[in-house]
Amino acid sequence: MATSLKQGEALRLARTEHDLSRFHVCLGWNREGRLPAEIPEMHVGAKPQSTAFDLDVVAILLNQQGKIADLGNHETVHGVRTSGDVVYHRVRRHSSGAIWLSGDNRSGDGDEEQIVVDLAALDAAYQRIVFLVIINEAHQRRQNFAQVGHAYIRVLDSQERSLCRYDLSDSPALAHSCALTFAELRRDGADWQFCAIGQPHEADRFSELLKPYL
């Protein structure tokens, strides 16, 4: 049975108990937004221009100083950057091959995005992996995560069995947030920890959200 995490809690992923070669970090949300009756009273006046939500998932690989060591170069393949320590819809696979973004929705439980991580192959220079979700053009469309609703992140093992889940539904802190730091994977010696973060951000620009890690 999967462990249900609360904000600030963590699950240890020990190499003696888990196959660290393949973890599936799955993110889900209500892509069409919450029904009017589901939106808390405090959000009634914040009517979005559109009920369709375009969310971008980002994985940021950090070094021991908590910074992005490589932002990538300007070489592209078919207009897409091919390197750097930020994995998102334009750079779907890290240059190490140890982490990649998949939109295949293979688990069957309604996950919108999957990020697959080979923790065993990840270079020791990488100490943390931060997972962000950003509402595209949130300010322009007057959208926020309180309107998205039913947002969650969960981790599956190499057999795609659910290990833990962190739900962010109905949180008052999401009223003005256009992006969320969902969770982190943190290196802990030879093992890792999956940490529930749930930090909201008012910014909806990719460049602004990367600033703390530069």
Disulfide bonds with the S-S distance in Angstrom:
none
